[in-house]
Amino acid sequence: MEQAPGSPQEPQDAQGLPGCYRHPDRPTGIRCTRCERPICPECMVSASVGFQCPECVRGGSGTGHAPAANQPRTLAGGTIAADPRLVTKVLIGICVLVFVGQHAVELFNGRFELIGRALVPGFDTPQGVAEGQWYRLVTSMFMHNGITHIAFNMLTLWWIGGPLEAALGRARYLALYLVSGLAGSALCYLLMAPNQPSLGASGAIYGLFGATLILMRRLNYDLRPVIGLLVINLIITFTWSGIAWQAHVGGLVAGLAVGYAMVHAPRERRSLIQYGTCAVVLLATIVIVVVRTSQLT
């Protein structure tokens, strides 16, 4: 990353950690979430996401890093919004509305759940993604089997998704969510029996888990709470019958890949790398779907 004009050179200690820009003799792994300069515990000021340096808190006057005229950015380069959980709230709202539709509209599940290719009760012809109903890869991401299923997923989405949305910004967060969910749907389509239905937001939520791990490591936070929760969920995934582990694994892998690009992309090519990675994962998802479709038809 290029030095900003007028900024001090970042010293490195013997282990490779940079020194605080105000106290060069103090190595630190924490960086300002706005200007990305290394800051020690004495200098860092707690912000809504991560920490900021004193200059950025004061508006950046005279530093050349974060001038007051510039719009504040998240760690991933997104715009800081007045409501940092808006997209998470909208996603939860969509899932709840779809859940109501599942119980209020006849044959709703048969029309929109993820299924490869099969005869579905209430329909005269085979249904499924292989029959050209590719929209099922998306609609199934917002459907749930019952109260317990949707309650658990929505609580997890609120707990994991809200802070992650604040850290990435709305557009990047939504891209991560959708790409992870589609990756989970694609792996279900590839590996599950064509007549076995699947639905749920778990693939997308596991993608958020993966990105959260990357973000917390980037900020040098304690990873043990998130790792512990993820391990518990994975144990349930592989030991509890009726759970589509394919969606969980597909979403987690996609979330780790996209999350790494979101958090670690160099500032000068940030958007290109971030959205380019989303495009690569999406392309891999499309290839999986096309290959599976050719097998079933």
N, C-alpha and C positions, 0 to 999 in steps of 0.2 A: 504494500500500500504506500502511496506517495505521501511524503511529509507535507502538511499544509504550510503555506508561507508563514514564516515567523514562529513556527512551533519548535520547541527544543528537540534535539535528537533523543530517542529513547534508549537509555543505557540498558545493557543486558548483564545479568549476574552469571555465575559460573554454571548454573543449571539451565540457562536459557530464558528465565523469566525476566521480563522487562522491569526496570526500576520505575517507581512512581515519578511522574513528570515534574512534581514539585519537590520530591525527596528521592533523588536518584539512588541513594544508598539503601533504599527499601524495596526489595523485589516484590512483585505482586502479580497475581493472576486475574485481578479485577480490572475491567476497563469501563470508562464512561459510556453509557448506552447511546449518547448523542455524538460525541466527537471521537470515541474509541481510544482515547489516551489512557495509559495505565494509571491507576490511582490506588493509593494505599488506604487502609482503614481510617486513618486520620483525615484524609481528604475527601473520601467518598460521602456523598449525600444521598440518602435513600430517596428513590423516586417510585412512581407507580409500577415501573418495570425496571428491575436492576438498580444501578446507582449512577449518579452523575457527578462530574467534577464541579468544583466551586464556580469556575468561570461560566460553565453552561447553565448552572442554576441562576447566576446573575444575568444571563442573557448573552454571554460570550463577548462582552465589550473588550476590544483590543486584543483578542486571542487569535483571530483568524480562523477559528474552528467552527463556532456556532453563532454567527451574528444574529442579533435580535430580529433582523428582517427576514431571516430564513425560517421556514416552517419547521417545527420540531419533528424529528423522525424517530421511529422505533428502532430497536436494535437491528432489525432486518431491513430497515430502509423504508418502512411503510409510514403513512401519515398517522400521527397521533390523533385519535378521534375523541370527541366529547364523551361518547358512550363506548368504552373499549370492549364491551361484551355484546354489542348490538347483533352481530352476525350469529353468535352463539344463541342468543334469545330467539332469533328468527328461525334457526335450524330446529330448536326445540319446539317452537310453535308449529312448524311444518309437520314434524313427527307426530305431535298431538292431534293436529287436524286430520292427518292421514289415518291415524289410529281410530278416530271417530268414524271416518269414512269406511274403514274396514268392517265396522259393526253396523253401519247404517245403509250401506249400498250392497245390493245383492251381487254376488260373484266378484266382488272387489278383489279379493285375494287371487282368484283364478285369472284375473285380467292383468295384474301388476306384480305379483311375486316373481322371484327369479326361478325359472325352470328351464332346463335345456331343451327338451322336446318330448311331449307326452300328450296323451288324451286326458283332458281335464274335465271333471264333472260339470255339466252345464254347457259344454261346447261340443259342436259336432265335428270339428276338425282338430288336428294336433295343434297344440299351443307351445310357445317357448321361444327362446332367443334364436334357435336354429331355424325357426319359421319366419325370421325377419323381424321379430319383436325385440329389437335391441334395447328399446326403452326400459325393459325389465331390469337391465343392469343398473339403472339409475333409480327407478321407482322402488325397487326392493330395499334400497338403502334407507328409506324413510318409513318402512313398515315394521310391525312388531307382532309377536305371537300372542301376548297377553299383558295384563297389568304389570306383573313382576318384571317381564322382559323390558317393557318400555320404561318403567320406573328406574330400574338399575342403569339402563343405558343413558337416560336423560340426566340422572344425578352425576354419572361419570363424565358426561359431556360438559355439564356445568362446571364441575370441579377442575377438569383438565383443560377444557376448551377456553374458558374465560380468560385465565392468565396467558394462555398461548396466543389468543387473539390480540391481547394488549401488547404482547411482545413482537408479533409479526406484522400487525396491521391487517385491516379487513380483507383486502384483495388477496394477499399472500396466504392468509389463514383459510379463506374459502377455497383457494386453489389446492392447498394441502388436503383439506377435508374431502373435496370431491375426487381428487386423484387417488387418494388412499382408499376411499370407498369403492371406486371403480376397479382398482387393483384387486381388492377383496372379492368383488363380484366376479371378476374374470377368472380368478383362481377357483372359485366355487364352480363356475360353469365348466372349467377344464377338467376338474378332478372328481366332481360329484356325479352320481348316476343321473342320466338325463331326465328321469321322471321324479327326481327328488327335489322338492321345492326348498327355497332358502329365502330368508328375509331378515332384516335388522340393520341397525346403524353400527354394529360392532366393528366392521372392517374399517370404516372411517375413524371410529374412536380409537382403535388400535394404532392407526396412523398418527393420531394426535399424541398417543403415548410415546411413540418412537421419536417424534419431533421434540417432545418435552424433554426426553432424556438428552438429546443433542443440545438443546438450549441450556439446560441446567449444567451440563458439563462445560459449556462455553463460558458460563458465568461463575464457574467454580462453586456451585451450590452442592449441598449434600444430596447425592443421588439415591441414598438408601430408601427413603420413603416411596419414591416412584418405582424403583426397581422392585421393592417388596410387593407393592400393589400389582405391578405387572406380572411378577412370578405367580402370585396367587391367582390372577386371572388366567394365566396360561395353564396352571394346574387344573383349574375348573374346566378350561377349554378341552383338554385332552382326557379328562376323566369322567366328565358328565355327558351322558348320552343325549343326542339330539342337538348338539351344538356344532355349527359348521366351522370347524377349526380352519378350513381353507380361507374363509373370509378374514379371520383374525391374523393368520400368517401373512396373507397377501397385503392386508392393510398395514401391518407392522413394518414389513420390508419397504413398502412404498413410503411410509412415513419417515423411516430412518434416512432413506435416500434424499427425499425432498427436504426434510428438516435440516440435513447437513448442508445442502445447498443454500437454504434460506439463511442460516445462521453464519456460515463461514465464507460466503461469496465475497470477494474483494470489492470494496466500495466502487471503484471505477467501472466495474462490469457487473454490478450487483444484479440488476433486473434481468440482464441477458442470461446469466448463469442460473438464477432462481427459476425463471419461467421456462428457460431452456431445459432444465432438469425435469420440470413438470411435464413438458412436451415429450421428453424421452420416455418417462415412465408411462405416460398415456399411450405413446406409440407401441410400447411393449405390451400394454393391455390390449390394444386393438389387434396386434398380431396373435395373441393368445385366443382372442374371441374368434378371429377368422379361421385359425387352425382348428379349433374345436367345432366350429360350424361345418367346416369341410368334412370332419369325421362323422358328424351326425346326419349329414345329408348326402 
